[in-house]
Amino acid sequence: MRKFTIIFLFILFSSGCLPKSFDYKYISLEEVKDINVLSHGVSQLSSLKSSNKMPVSYELKKEAYVLVFEIDRGNYWPSILVGAKSFGGDGLVVEAVSVSSCGRFEKWGIDYNIDAIPALRYVWSPAFSNSCEVSNNESYPDQQLIGFKVKNDSGEVLGKELLPFSLINNGIYNEIDGI
């Protein structure tokens, strides 16, 4: 068994498959005017080291509705859930608007919710876009914008939003780099 382990490790290291450290970052909306941080928490990633509490849910009251946000704490890529509700608490429709080539709302048909309010998931993913000038999870403030419309059940547009965000370092995780 020991001989097998030595051979396996030799193949692993000689092929360039070494553990590599990456910075864990989350999307912060704390600099958005009138935003309220509702709660703090920690990442749910078990492999994350040296992380601290971070804002995990936000609320932003607008003239015609309330925006709700929740950090996706189970993902390595910076991502946030975005939802909207009426002042009576009924869920409204959030419709993605493309404003950045470095981030996007997912279109995979997965249903997300924030406290029973329908939500979309926005992901900062520059490494997966050929037209983004940023590599990996680096900051690029000119592209760090979340754009969307808020509609009622009848399809009437109640408002359009363009919110800037920051990327905040909050720990380190390791992955095997097979390059």
TORSE-752430 format. One record per residue (C-alpha): residue number from 1; residue in one letter; x, y, z. Coordinates in steps of 0.02 Angstrom, whole numbers. Layout:
! TORSE-752430
@i:NUM | aa:A | X:X | Y:Y | Z:Z
...
This chain:
! TORSE-752430
@i:1 | aa:M | X:0 | Y:0 | Z:0
@i:2 | aa:R | X:142 | Y:120 | Z:41
@i:3 | aa:K | X:221 | Y:89 | Z:-130
@i:4 | aa:F | X:55 | Y:131 | Z:-214
@i:5 | aa:T | X:43 | Y:293 | Z:-114
@i:6 | aa:I | X:219 | Y:345 | Z:-163
@i:7 | aa:I | X:184 | Y:309 | Z:-347
@i:8 | aa:F | X:20 | Y:404 | Z:-339
@i:9 | aa:L | X:103 | Y:556 | Z:-260
@i:10 | aa:F | X:244 | Y:550 | Z:-388
@i:11 | aa:I | X:117 | Y:550 | Z:-531
@i:12 | aa:L | X:16 | Y:688 | Z:-448
@i:13 | aa:F | X:164 | Y:805 | Z:-423
@i:14 | aa:S | X:248 | Y:767 | Z:-588
@i:15 | aa:S | X:88 | Y:805 | Z:-683
@i:16 | aa:G | X:76 | Y:978 | Z:-604
@i:17 | aa:C | X:-77 | Y:935 | Z:-497
@i:18 | aa:L | X:-32 | Y:1031 | Z:-341
@i:19 | aa:P | X:-142 | Y:1111 | Z:-209
@i:20 | aa:K | X:-162 | Y:1297 | Z:-243
@i:21 | aa:S | X:-231 | Y:1430 | Z:-126
@i:22 | aa:F | X:-367 | Y:1550 | Z:-181
@i:23 | aa:D | X:-444 | Y:1701 | Z:-97
@i:24 | aa:Y | X:-626 | Y:1683 | Z:-48
@i:25 | aa:K | X:-723 | Y:1841 | Z:-88
@i:26 | aa:Y | X:-903 | Y:1891 | Z:-61
@i:27 | aa:I | X:-1012 | Y:2026 | Z:-140
@i:28 | aa:S | X:-1039 | Y:2172 | Z:-21
@i:29 | aa:L | X:-1178 | Y:2300 | Z:-44
@i:30 | aa:E | X:-1131 | Y:2401 | Z:110
@i:31 | aa:E | X:-1084 | Y:2553 | Z:6
@i:32 | aa:V | X:-1255 | Y:2565 | Z:-79
@i:33 | aa:K | X:-1347 | Y:2719 | Z:-18
@i:34 | aa:D | X:-1484 | Y:2680 | Z:110
@i:35 | aa:I | X:-1446 | Y:2492 | Z:116
@i:36 | aa:N | X:-1479 | Y:2405 | Z:281
@i:37 | aa:V | X:-1377 | Y:2255 | Z:338
@i:38 | aa:L | X:-1504 | Y:2137 | Z:418
@i:39 | aa:S | X:-1387 | Y:2000 | Z:478
@i:40 | aa:H | X:-1209 | Y:1939 | Z:485
@i:41 | aa:G | X:-1147 | Y:1760 | Z:468
@i:42 | aa:V | X:-1005 | Y:1651 | Z:405
@i:43 | aa:S | X:-976 | Y:1552 | Z:246
@i:44 | aa:Q | X:-1042 | Y:1375 | Z:241
@i:45 | aa:L | X:-888 | Y:1312 | Z:147
@i:46 | aa:S | X:-802 | Y:1183 | Z:257
@i:47 | aa:S | X:-633 | Y:1205 | Z:171
@i:48 | aa:L | X:-624 | Y:1393 | Z:202
@i:49 | aa:K | X:-486 | Y:1451 | Z:320
@i:50 | aa:S | X:-459 | Y:1618 | Z:408
@i:51 | aa:S | X:-633 | Y:1685 | Z:375
@i:52 | aa:N | X:-734 | Y:1806 | Z:481
@i:53 | aa:K | X:-916 | Y:1855 | Z:501
@i:54 | aa:M | X:-984 | Y:1951 | Z:354
@i:55 | aa:P | X:-1148 | Y:2036 | Z:307
@i:56 | aa:V | X:-1261 | Y:1898 | Z:237
@i:57 | aa:S | X:-1428 | Y:1984 | Z:211
@i:58 | aa:Y | X:-1476 | Y:2159 | Z:159
@i:59 | aa:E | X:-1632 | Y:2261 | Z:129
@i:60 | aa:L | X:-1655 | Y:2419 | Z:25
@i:61 | aa:K | X:-1820 | Y:2513 | Z:34
@i:62 | aa:K | X:-1867 | Y:2601 | Z:-126
@i:63 | aa:E | X:-2018 | Y:2709 | Z:-165
@i:64 | aa:A | X:-2127 | Y:2569 | Z:-236
@i:65 | aa:Y | X:-2050 | Y:2409 | Z:-162
@i:66 | aa:V | X:-1920 | Y:2332 | Z:-49
@i:67 | aa:L | X:-1765 | Y:2245 | Z:-119
@i:68 | aa:V | X:-1697 | Y:2096 | Z:-24
@i:69 | aa:F | X:-1525 | Y:2018 | Z:-43
@i:70 | aa:E | X:-1440 | Y:1865 | Z:29
@i:71 | aa:I | X:-1259 | Y:1811 | Z:7
@i:72 | aa:D | X:-1241 | Y:1637 | Z:-67
@i:73 | aa:R | X:-1130 | Y:1566 | Z:70
@i:74 | aa:G | X:-1114 | Y:1393 | Z:-7
@i:75 | aa:N | X:-1021 | Y:1445 | Z:-165
@i:76 | aa:Y | X:-837 | Y:1482 | Z:-198
@i:77 | aa:W | X:-878 | Y:1614 | Z:-329
@i:78 | aa:P | X:-946 | Y:1779 | Z:-262
@i:79 | aa:S | X:-1135 | Y:1769 | Z:-282
@i:80 | aa:I | X:-1290 | Y:1848 | Z:-209
@i:81 | aa:L | X:-1477 | Y:1815 | Z:-217
@i:82 | aa:V | X:-1584 | Y:1963 | Z:-270
@i:83 | aa:G | X:-1771 | Y:1976 | Z:-236
@i:84 | aa:A | X:-1906 | Y:2108 | Z:-219
@i:85 | aa:K | X:-2068 | Y:2122 | Z:-121
@i:86 | aa:S | X:-2210 | Y:2244 | Z:-100
@i:87 | aa:F | X:-2227 | Y:2340 | Z:62
@i:88 | aa:G | X:-2362 | Y:2214 | Z:106
@i:89 | aa:G | X:-2235 | Y:2072 | Z:91
@i:90 | aa:D | X:-2293 | Y:1997 | Z:-75
@i:91 | aa:G | X:-2155 | Y:1940 | Z:-192
@i:92 | aa:L | X:-2123 | Y:2039 | Z:-350
@i:93 | aa:V | X:-2034 | Y:1986 | Z:-509
@i:94 | aa:V | X:-1850 | Y:2026 | Z:-532
@i:95 | aa:E | X:-1794 | Y:2025 | Z:-713
@i:96 | aa:A | X:-1610 | Y:2025 | Z:-758
@i:97 | aa:V | X:-1535 | Y:2168 | Z:-858
@i:98 | aa:S | X:-1362 | Y:2140 | Z:-932
@i:99 | aa:V | X:-1245 | Y:2281 | Z:-881
@i:100 | aa:S | X:-1078 | Y:2192 | Z:-860
@i:101 | aa:S | X:-980 | Y:2063 | Z:-957
@i:102 | aa:C | X:-897 | Y:2003 | Z:-796
@i:103 | aa:G | X:-1051 | Y:1956 | Z:-696
@i:104 | aa:R | X:-1222 | Y:1887 | Z:-737
@i:105 | aa:F | X:-1385 | Y:1821 | Z:-671
@i:106 | aa:E | X:-1400 | Y:1633 | Z:-689
@i:107 | aa:K | X:-1523 | Y:1570 | Z:-818
@i:108 | aa:W | X:-1525 | Y:1387 | Z:-769
@i:109 | aa:G | X:-1705 | Y:1379 | Z:-712
@i:110 | aa:I | X:-1661 | Y:1351 | Z:-530
@i:111 | aa:D | X:-1788 | Y:1425 | Z:-409
@i:112 | aa:Y | X:-1709 | Y:1529 | Z:-273
@i:113 | aa:N | X:-1800 | Y:1609 | Z:-127
@i:114 | aa:I | X:-1761 | Y:1732 | Z:11
@i:115 | aa:D | X:-1885 | Y:1702 | Z:153
@i:116 | aa:A | X:-2017 | Y:1639 | Z:28
@i:117 | aa:I | X:-1984 | Y:1785 | Z:-91
@i:118 | aa:P | X:-1934 | Y:1727 | Z:-268
@i:119 | aa:A | X:-1755 | Y:1778 | Z:-308
@i:120 | aa:L | X:-1624 | Y:1771 | Z:-445
@i:121 | aa:R | X:-1442 | Y:1725 | Z:-416
@i:122 | aa:Y | X:-1309 | Y:1848 | Z:-476
@i:123 | aa:V | X:-1133 | Y:1779 | Z:-496
@i:124 | aa:W | X:-970 | Y:1875 | Z:-516
@i:125 | aa:S | X:-884 | Y:1760 | Z:-641
@i:126 | aa:P | X:-755 | Y:1850 | Z:-748
@i:127 | aa:A | X:-656 | Y:1690 | Z:-780
@i:128 | aa:F | X:-804 | Y:1620 | Z:-878
@i:129 | aa:S | X:-824 | Y:1768 | Z:-995
@i:130 | aa:N | X:-717 | Y:1796 | Z:-1149
@i:131 | aa:S | X:-766 | Y:1980 | Z:-1156
@i:132 | aa:C | X:-717 | Y:2022 | Z:-976
@i:133 | aa:E | X:-550 | Y:2109 | Z:-948
@i:134 | aa:V | X:-534 | Y:2036 | Z:-772
@i:135 | aa:S | X:-461 | Y:1867 | Z:-727
@i:136 | aa:N | X:-523 | Y:1758 | Z:-583
@i:137 | aa:N | X:-611 | Y:1848 | Z:-441
@i:138 | aa:E | X:-513 | Y:2010 | Z:-449
@i:139 | aa:S | X:-598 | Y:2177 | Z:-419
@i:140 | aa:Y | X:-646 | Y:2284 | Z:-568
@i:141 | aa:P | X:-762 | Y:2422 | Z:-504
@i:142 | aa:D | X:-816 | Y:2481 | Z:-678
@i:143 | aa:Q | X:-895 | Y:2309 | Z:-708
@i:144 | aa:Q | X:-957 | Y:2276 | Z:-531
@i:145 | aa:L | X:-1139 | Y:2320 | Z:-561
@i:146 | aa:I | X:-1298 | Y:2222 | Z:-534
@i:147 | aa:G | X:-1437 | Y:2276 | Z:-654
@i:148 | aa:F | X:-1618 | Y:2221 | Z:-649
@i:149 | aa:K | X:-1800 | Y:2275 | Z:-667
@i:150 | aa:V | X:-1935 | Y:2250 | Z:-537
@i:151 | aa:K | X:-2108 | Y:2204 | Z:-603
@i:152 | aa:N | X:-2276 | Y:2164 | Z:-529
@i:153 | aa:D | X:-2377 | Y:2008 | Z:-572
@i:154 | aa:S | X:-2456 | Y:2101 | Z:-719
@i:155 | aa:G | X:-2284 | Y:2134 | Z:-797
@i:156 | aa:E | X:-2287 | Y:2320 | Z:-759
@i:157 | aa:V | X:-2111 | Y:2387 | Z:-727
@i:158 | aa:L | X:-2108 | Y:2466 | Z:-555
@i:159 | aa:G | X:-1925 | Y:2516 | Z:-564
@i:160 | aa:K | X:-1752 | Y:2486 | Z:-636
@i:161 | aa:E | X:-1600 | Y:2461 | Z:-528
@i:162 | aa:L | X:-1413 | Y:2475 | Z:-558
@i:163 | aa:L | X:-1320 | Y:2436 | Z:-397
@i:164 | aa:P | X:-1131 | Y:2442 | Z:-374
@i:165 | aa:F | X:-1047 | Y:2313 | Z:-263
@i:166 | aa:S | X:-878 | Y:2280 | Z:-186
@i:167 | aa:L | X:-783 | Y:2116 | Z:-177
@i:168 | aa:I | X:-720 | Y:2083 | Z:-1
@i:169 | aa:N | X:-584 | Y:1957 | Z:43
@i:170 | aa:N | X:-638 | Y:1841 | Z:183
@i:171 | aa:G | X:-527 | Y:1688 | Z:193
@i:172 | aa:I | X:-428 | Y:1563 | Z:91
@i:173 | aa:Y | X:-471 | Y:1394 | Z:16
@i:174 | aa:N | X:-366 | Y:1262 | Z:-72
@i:175 | aa:E | X:-401 | Y:1168 | Z:-232
@i:176 | aa:I | X:-300 | Y:1048 | Z:-339
@i:177 | aa:D | X:-231 | Y:1142 | Z:-488
@i:178 | aa:G | X:-221 | Y:1022 | Z:-635
@i:179 | aa:I | X:-137 | Y:1144 | Z:-755
